[in-house]
Amino acid sequence: MVLSDSKESPNWMTSAMSQVLYECGCIGATNYLRIAGHLSLTQGIAVDIKSLRAAFEGLPGFCAIDGDSGWFIMGPTENSTAANRVRKLMSVSTGPVGIDVIANALITDDRWIERNDGGALCVPPIYVLSKIIASWSWIVGDKHNKYRLRKPISHIELLNETELHILQTLERKGGGCYQG
């Protein structure tokens, strides 16, 4: 059911799909509650979960992550902003990387927040994040939520000039760096 104050309901599906693709392109997934909230704030309408499920579940590229909480992926997310951030992290890693480290890398990405004008993008819950990562072909995880690359990736191709400089400085100083 769609509730609206106007006699002519705006084309909410276009706005909803645009937001779904934006969020999946950034964080790798979204959920029905986030899309309903977006429609309420931008279109002034209330779209229930049943209507959103009906609109999206049959579309090509739809993949439910968690039916109960409504998290889903729409289309490939291998090159999402989150995937690119994780790819950089994995390219400089000397061993498997835990889901907690990956989540922290995403949560503390100031540039991500700036790109969204301080908006409402957020890192999904850990169990959702692990399912998003599992959908990427270039990474493999174990039963303990530790991840490694399927094939090595050159960090030189991924890191920007500043990141390369920081990495070179760390390597000259003997390696690791810890947040503290």
C-alpha positions as CSV (number, residue, x, y, z in Angstrom):
1,M,0.0,0.0,0.0
2,V,1.2,3.4,-0.9
3,L,0.0,6.4,1.0
4,S,0.3,9.9,-0.3
5,D,-1.3,13.3,0.3
6,S,-1.3,14.2,-3.4
7,K,-4.0,13.0,-5.8
8,E,-1.3,12.0,-8.3
9,S,1.2,9.8,-6.6
10,P,4.8,10.5,-7.9
11,N,6.6,7.7,-9.6
12,W,8.1,6.3,-6.4
13,M,9.6,3.3,-8.1
14,T,12.1,5.4,-10.0
15,S,13.2,7.2,-6.9
16,A,13.3,3.9,-5.0
17,M,15.4,2.1,-7.7
18,S,17.7,5.1,-7.9
19,Q,18.3,4.9,-4.1
20,V,18.7,1.1,-4.2
21,L,21.4,1.3,-6.9
22,Y,23.1,4.2,-5.2
23,E,23.3,2.3,-1.8
24,C,24.3,-1.0,-3.4
25,G,27.0,0.9,-5.4
26,C,28.3,2.5,-2.2
27,I,27.9,0.0,0.6
28,G,27.1,-3.1,-1.3
29,A,23.5,-3.6,-0.1
30,T,20.4,-1.9,1.3
31,N,17.2,-2.9,3.0
32,Y,13.5,-2.1,2.7
33,L,13.4,0.1,5.7
34,R,16.1,2.3,4.4
35,I,14.3,2.6,1.0
36,A,10.9,3.3,2.7
37,G,12.6,6.0,4.8
38,H,14.2,7.5,1.6
39,L,10.8,7.6,-0.1
40,S,9.1,9.2,3.0
41,L,11.7,11.9,3.2
42,T,12.1,12.7,-0.5
43,Q,8.7,11.9,-2.0
44,G,6.5,12.5,1.0
45,I,4.9,9.0,0.7
46,A,4.8,5.9,2.8
47,V,5.4,2.6,1.0
48,D,5.0,-0.5,3.0
49,I,7.5,-3.4,3.0
50,K,5.1,-5.7,1.2
51,S,4.9,-3.2,-1.8
52,L,8.7,-2.8,-1.8
53,R,9.3,-6.6,-1.7
54,A,6.8,-7.0,-4.6
55,A,8.6,-4.3,-6.6
56,F,12.2,-5.6,-6.2
57,E,12.2,-9.3,-5.6
58,G,11.5,-10.3,-9.2
59,L,14.0,-7.9,-10.8
60,P,17.2,-9.2,-12.4
61,G,20.1,-8.9,-10.1
62,F,18.1,-9.1,-6.9
63,C,19.6,-11.2,-4.1
64,A,18.0,-11.4,-0.7
65,I,20.6,-11.4,2.1
66,D,18.3,-11.7,5.1
67,G,14.5,-12.0,4.5
68,D,13.6,-11.1,8.1
69,S,15.5,-7.8,8.2
70,G,15.0,-7.0,4.5
71,W,18.6,-6.6,3.5
72,F,19.3,-7.3,-0.2
73,I,21.7,-6.7,-3.0
74,M,20.7,-5.4,-6.4
75,G,23.1,-6.1,-9.2
76,P,26.8,-6.8,-8.9
77,T,28.6,-5.0,-6.1
78,E,32.1,-6.2,-7.0
79,N,33.1,-2.6,-7.8
80,S,31.1,-0.8,-5.1
81,T,32.8,1.8,-3.0
82,A,33.0,-0.7,-0.1
83,A,34.5,-3.4,-2.3
84,N,37.1,-1.0,-3.6
85,R,38.0,0.0,-0.1
86,V,38.3,-3.7,1.0
87,R,40.3,-4.5,-2.1
88,K,42.8,-1.8,-1.2
89,L,43.0,-3.2,2.4
90,M,43.5,-6.7,1.2
91,S,46.2,-5.7,-1.3
92,V,48.5,-4.5,1.5
93,S,47.6,-7.2,4.0
94,T,50.2,-9.8,4.9
95,G,47.7,-12.4,6.0
96,P,43.9,-13.0,6.5
97,V,41.9,-10.0,7.6
98,G,39.1,-10.3,10.1
99,I,35.6,-9.0,9.5
100,D,36.1,-6.6,12.4
101,V,39.1,-5.0,10.7
102,I,37.2,-4.7,7.5
103,A,34.1,-3.1,9.2
104,N,36.4,-0.7,11.0
105,A,38.1,0.3,7.7
106,L,34.7,1.1,6.3
107,I,33.3,2.8,9.4
108,T,36.3,5.1,9.6
109,D,36.5,6.1,6.0
110,D,36.0,9.9,6.3
111,R,36.0,10.3,2.5
112,W,33.0,8.0,2.2
113,I,31.0,10.3,4.6
114,E,32.2,13.4,2.8
115,R,31.1,11.9,-0.6
116,N,27.6,11.5,0.8
117,D,27.5,15.0,2.3
118,G,27.3,13.5,5.8
119,G,24.2,11.6,4.8
120,A,22.8,8.4,6.1
121,L,25.0,5.8,4.5
122,C,26.1,3.3,7.1
123,V,28.0,0.1,7.3
124,P,25.6,-2.8,7.4
125,P,25.5,-5.2,10.4
126,I,28.4,-7.6,10.5
127,Y,26.4,-10.6,9.5
128,V,25.1,-8.7,6.4
129,L,28.6,-7.4,5.6
130,S,30.0,-10.9,5.7
131,K,27.3,-12.0,3.2
132,I,28.1,-9.0,0.9
133,I,31.8,-9.9,1.0
134,A,31.0,-13.6,0.2
135,S,29.3,-12.4,-3.0
136,W,32.6,-10.9,-4.3
137,S,34.5,-13.4,-6.5
138,W,38.0,-12.0,-5.7
139,I,37.9,-12.7,-2.0
140,V,37.5,-15.9,0.0
141,G,36.5,-16.3,3.7
142,D,36.8,-19.0,6.3
143,K,34.4,-20.2,9.0
144,H,35.9,-17.6,11.4
145,N,35.1,-14.5,9.2
146,K,38.7,-14.1,8.2
147,Y,39.2,-13.1,4.5
148,R,42.0,-13.4,2.0
149,L,42.4,-12.6,-1.7
150,R,41.8,-15.5,-4.1
151,K,44.8,-14.2,-6.2
152,P,47.3,-11.5,-5.2
153,I,46.4,-8.0,-6.3
154,S,49.1,-5.4,-6.8
155,H,48.7,-2.5,-4.4
156,I,50.4,-0.2,-6.9
157,E,47.4,-0.4,-9.2
158,L,45.0,0.3,-6.3
159,L,46.5,2.9,-4.0
160,N,46.7,6.6,-4.7
161,E,49.9,8.5,-4.4
162,T,49.4,9.4,-0.7
163,E,48.5,5.9,0.2
164,L,51.5,4.5,-1.6
165,H,53.8,7.0,0.2
166,I,52.3,6.0,3.6
167,L,52.8,2.3,2.7
168,Q,56.4,2.9,1.6
169,T,57.1,4.8,4.9
170,L,55.7,2.0,7.0
171,E,57.8,-0.6,5.1
172,R,60.9,1.5,5.6
173,K,60.1,1.7,9.4
174,G,59.7,-2.1,9.6
175,G,56.1,-2.8,8.8
176,G,52.9,-2.6,10.8
177,C,50.9,0.3,12.0
178,Y,48.3,0.2,14.7
179,Q,45.5,2.5,15.5
180,G,45.7,3.7,19.0
